[in-house]
Amino acid sequence: MSNTMNKICEYLSECPALDPALPFFLDYVDDSDCYSVTTVPNTPYKKDILGNKTYTVTFQFAYRTAISNDVERGRAMELLEDFSAWIDEQNELKSFPALPDNAVGKKIRVVETGALDEVTEERTTGVYVAQLEFIYKQRRK
């Protein structure tokens, strides 16, 4: 799973709405501005009669940023809207995270749009979170 999650991080980091100067973490949100992909419990897979497996990977995209005024919060919401639109576009283009040769992406989508999830005690930064789902099929070797 971690290899798949690393591939998802790499894939999401290509979104033009994201600042390439900010760090991108897996299962970790730093105290300063950053992006993160965090894992969410999933059903391991569904197996068909041929032995092929369909995986549904549910995960959260998190974005820590400044939130001390309306302008900063507005920028964060705009980024999440642009990010969600990019995900929709990638799904339509059938452009998915890189997978092994015996696997093929089927769908990526935003399940829940971004919301402010966590705020520092000083109320200067917060973490916005959107939940996503990536479905792929792995053919039996």
C-alpha positions in Angstrom: 0.0 0.0 0.0 2.8 2.5 0.8 4.1 2.2 -2.7 0.7 3.1 -4.0 0.5 6.0 -1.5 3.9 7.2 -2.6 2.7 7.1 -6.2 -0.4 9.1 -5.2 1.7 11.7 -3.5 3.9 12.1 -6.7 0.8 12.3 -8.8 -0.9 14.9 -6.7 2.2 17.0 -6.5 1.9 17.6 -10.3 -1.3 19.6 -9.8 -0.6 23.1 -11.2 -2.7 24.7 -8.4 -0.2 23.5 -5.8 3.0 25.4 -4.9 6.0 23.3 -5.9 8.1 25.0 -3.3 6.0 23.6 -0.4 6.9 20.2 1.0 4.6 17.2 0.3 4.4 14.6 3.0 2.8 11.1 3.5 0.9 10.6 6.7 2.4 13.8 8.3 1.3 17.4 8.5 4.1 19.8 9.5 3.7 22.9 11.7 4.4 25.2 8.7 2.8 25.4 5.2 2.8 22.0 3.5 0.7 19.4 1.7 0.0 15.9 2.9 -1.7 12.7 1.9 -2.9 10.7 4.8 -4.2 7.2 4.7 -7.7 6.2 5.7 -8.8 2.6 6.6 -10.0 0.7 3.5 -11.4 -2.7 2.6 -8.3 -4.3 1.2 -9.8 -5.3 -2.2 -12.6 -7.1 -4.1 -11.6 -10.2 -6.0 -13.4 -11.3 -9.2 -13.8 -15.0 -10.4 -10.7 -14.6 -12.5 -8.6 -13.6 -9.5 -8.2 -10.0 -10.5 -8.4 -7.5 -7.6 -10.1 -4.1 -7.5 -8.6 -1.8 -4.9 -10.4 1.3 -3.6 -7.9 3.6 -1.9 -9.5 6.2 0.2 -7.2 9.0 1.4 -7.2 12.6 2.5 -5.4 15.5 1.0 -4.4 18.0 3.6 -3.1 21.6 3.2 -1.6 23.6 6.1 -1.7 27.3 5.5 -2.2 30.7 7.1 -5.8 31.4 8.1 -5.6 34.6 10.2 -7.9 36.7 7.9 -10.6 36.4 5.2 -8.1 36.8 2.4 -5.9 33.9 3.5 -8.9 31.7 4.1 -10.3 32.7 0.7 -7.0 31.8 -1.0 -7.0 28.4 0.7 -10.6 27.7 -0.5 -9.7 28.7 -4.0 -6.7 26.4 -4.0 -8.9 23.5 -2.9 -11.5 24.4 -5.6 -8.8 24.4 -8.3 -7.3 21.1 -6.9 -10.8 19.5 -7.1 -11.3 20.7 -10.6 -7.9 19.3 -11.6 -8.8 15.9 -10.1 -12.1 15.9 -12.1 -10.2 16.8 -15.3 -7.6 14.0 -14.7 -10.4 11.5 -14.2 -12.0 12.6 -17.5 -8.7 12.2 -19.2 -8.1 8.8 -17.6 -4.8 10.2 -16.2 -4.0 8.3 -13.0 -1.1 7.7 -10.6 1.6 5.4 -12.1 1.0 1.7 -11.3 2.8 -1.6 -12.0 2.4 -3.1 -15.4 -0.4 -5.5 -14.3 -2.5 -2.7 -12.8 -4.7 0.0 -14.4 -6.4 3.0 -12.9 -10.2 3.2 -13.2 -11.3 6.3 -11.3 -10.1 9.1 -9.1 -12.5 11.5 -7.5 -13.0 14.0 -4.7 -15.4 12.3 -2.2 -15.7 15.3 0.2 -14.6 18.8 -0.8 -12.1 20.7 1.4 -13.0 22.0 4.8 -11.0 23.6 7.6 -10.3 20.7 9.9 -7.7 21.9 12.4 -6.6 25.3 13.7 -3.6 26.2 15.8 -4.2 27.6 19.2 -3.0 31.0 18.0 -5.5 30.8 15.1 -2.8 31.7 12.6 -2.6 28.5 10.6 -5.0 25.7 9.9 -5.3 22.5 8.0 -7.8 22.1 5.2 -8.8 18.5 4.3 -10.4 16.9 1.3 -11.2 13.2 1.0 -10.5 11.4 -2.2 -10.8 7.9 -3.7 -8.7 6.1 -6.2 -9.9 2.9 -7.8 -7.6 0.6 -9.7 -7.7 -2.9 -10.9 -4.8 -5.3 -10.6 -4.8 -8.3 -13.0 -3.7 -11.6 -11.8 -0.2 -12.4 -13.0 
